[in-house]
Amino acid sequence: MVACWQGPAVVVDGTLYVLNQSSGTRLMMRQKESREWIPIGRLSSLLTRPPCQLVAIGKKFYIVGKGLSIVMFDVENAGNMEGVMVSSSIPKLNFDDDVISCKCLSI
C-alpha cells in the first residue's frame, strides 16, 4: 500500500477494511465516495497482540491475534455509533502461538 501500512485486509459489505500493524494496531476503512482512508480506531494491546489476521462472517469480522486473542467488529453497529469502535473480545489464551491465517469456508 502507498501509505506503507502492514497488515491484513478484509472486505465486508463492499467496504475495504485494513488492520494497520506498522505501529500498534489501527483499524482503517476505505470510503468509496471520497476515496479516502478513514481511521476507525486503535485496538488496545490488552485485547490483541500482533501479528493479527482478519476473517469476515456476514457483516462482522474477527481480528485474531497472537495467543488466539479475538476481537469482533460489527460493521452495522460501528456505523450507527458515528465512528466509535464497538467490539466484544475474547481474552488471550495461555500460549504464545502466531496465527498464520484465518479462513471462513462456510457458516
C-alpha positions as CSV (number, residue, x, y, z in Angstrom):
1,M,0.0,0.0,0.0
2,V,1.1,3.5,-0.7
3,A,1.0,4.5,3.0
4,C,3.4,1.8,3.9
5,W,0.9,0.0,6.1
6,Q,1.5,-3.5,7.2
7,G,-1.4,-5.8,8.0
8,P,-4.3,-7.9,6.7
9,A,-7.3,-6.6,4.8
10,V,-10.9,-7.7,4.5
11,V,-14.0,-6.6,2.5
12,V,-17.3,-6.5,4.4
13,D,-20.5,-5.4,2.6
14,G,-18.5,-3.8,-0.2
15,T,-16.2,-1.8,2.0
16,L,-12.4,-2.4,2.4
17,Y,-11.0,-2.5,6.0
18,V,-7.3,-2.7,6.7
19,L,-5.7,-3.5,10.1
20,N,-2.6,-1.4,10.0
21,Q,0.1,-3.1,12.3
22,S,3.0,-0.9,11.4
23,S,2.9,1.0,14.7
24,G,0.4,-0.6,17.1
25,T,-2.9,-1.9,15.8
26,R,-5.1,0.6,14.0
27,L,-8.3,-0.2,12.0
28,M,-8.8,1.8,8.8
29,M,-11.8,1.9,6.4
30,R,-11.7,2.9,2.7
31,Q,-14.6,5.4,2.0
32,K,-15.9,4.7,-1.5
33,E,-17.3,8.1,-2.4
34,S,-14.3,10.3,-1.4
35,R,-11.7,7.6,-2.0
36,E,-10.1,8.4,1.4
37,W,-9.0,6.2,4.3
38,I,-11.0,6.8,7.5
39,P,-9.4,5.8,10.8
40,I,-11.9,3.8,12.9
41,G,-9.9,3.3,16.0
42,R,-6.9,1.7,17.7
43,L,-7.0,-1.7,19.3
44,S,-5.7,-1.9,22.8
45,S,-2.6,-4.1,23.3
46,L,-4.6,-5.7,26.1
47,L,-7.2,-7.0,23.5
48,T,-5.0,-8.3,20.7
49,R,-1.3,-8.8,20.1
50,P,0.1,-8.5,16.6
51,P,0.6,-10.2,14.2
52,C,-3.2,-10.4,13.6
53,Q,-5.3,-11.8,10.9
54,L,-8.9,-11.0,9.8
55,V,-11.8,-13.2,8.9
56,A,-15.3,-11.9,7.8
57,I,-18.6,-13.5,8.6
58,G,-21.6,-11.7,7.3
59,K,-21.5,-8.0,8.4
60,K,-18.9,-8.8,11.2
61,F,-15.3,-9.5,11.1
62,Y,-13.0,-11.0,13.6
63,I,-9.5,-9.8,14.5
64,V,-7.5,-12.8,15.6
65,G,-4.1,-12.1,17.3
66,K,-1.2,-13.9,18.9
67,G,-2.3,-16.3,21.6
68,L,-5.7,-16.5,19.8
69,S,-7.0,-13.3,21.3
70,I,-10.1,-12.3,19.4
71,V,-11.9,-9.1,18.9
72,M,-15.3,-9.0,17.0
73,F,-16.1,-5.9,15.0
74,D,-19.7,-5.3,13.9
75,V,-19.8,-3.1,10.8
76,E,-23.5,-2.2,11.3
77,N,-23.1,-1.0,14.9
78,A,-19.9,0.9,14.2
79,G,-21.7,2.9,11.5
80,N,-24.6,3.7,13.9
81,M,-22.1,4.9,16.6
82,E,-20.5,7.5,14.3
83,G,-17.0,6.2,14.2
84,V,-16.9,4.8,17.7
85,M,-15.3,1.4,17.7
86,V,-17.8,-1.2,19.1
87,S,-16.5,-4.6,19.7
88,S,-16.5,-7.6,22.0
89,S,-13.5,-9.6,22.8
90,I,-12.2,-13.0,24.0
91,P,-9.1,-12.6,26.1
92,K,-5.7,-14.1,25.3
93,L,-5.1,-17.7,26.0
94,N,-2.1,-19.0,27.9
95,F,0.1,-19.8,24.9
96,D,2.1,-17.7,22.5
97,D,1.3,-19.1,19.1
98,D,1.2,-16.9,16.0
99,V,-1.9,-17.1,13.8
100,I,-0.7,-17.7,10.3
101,S,-4.1,-17.5,8.5
102,C,-7.8,-17.4,9.2
103,K,-10.4,-18.6,6.7
104,C,-14.2,-19.0,6.9
105,L,-15.3,-21.6,4.4
106,S,-19.0,-21.7,5.2
107,I,-21.3,-21.0,8.1
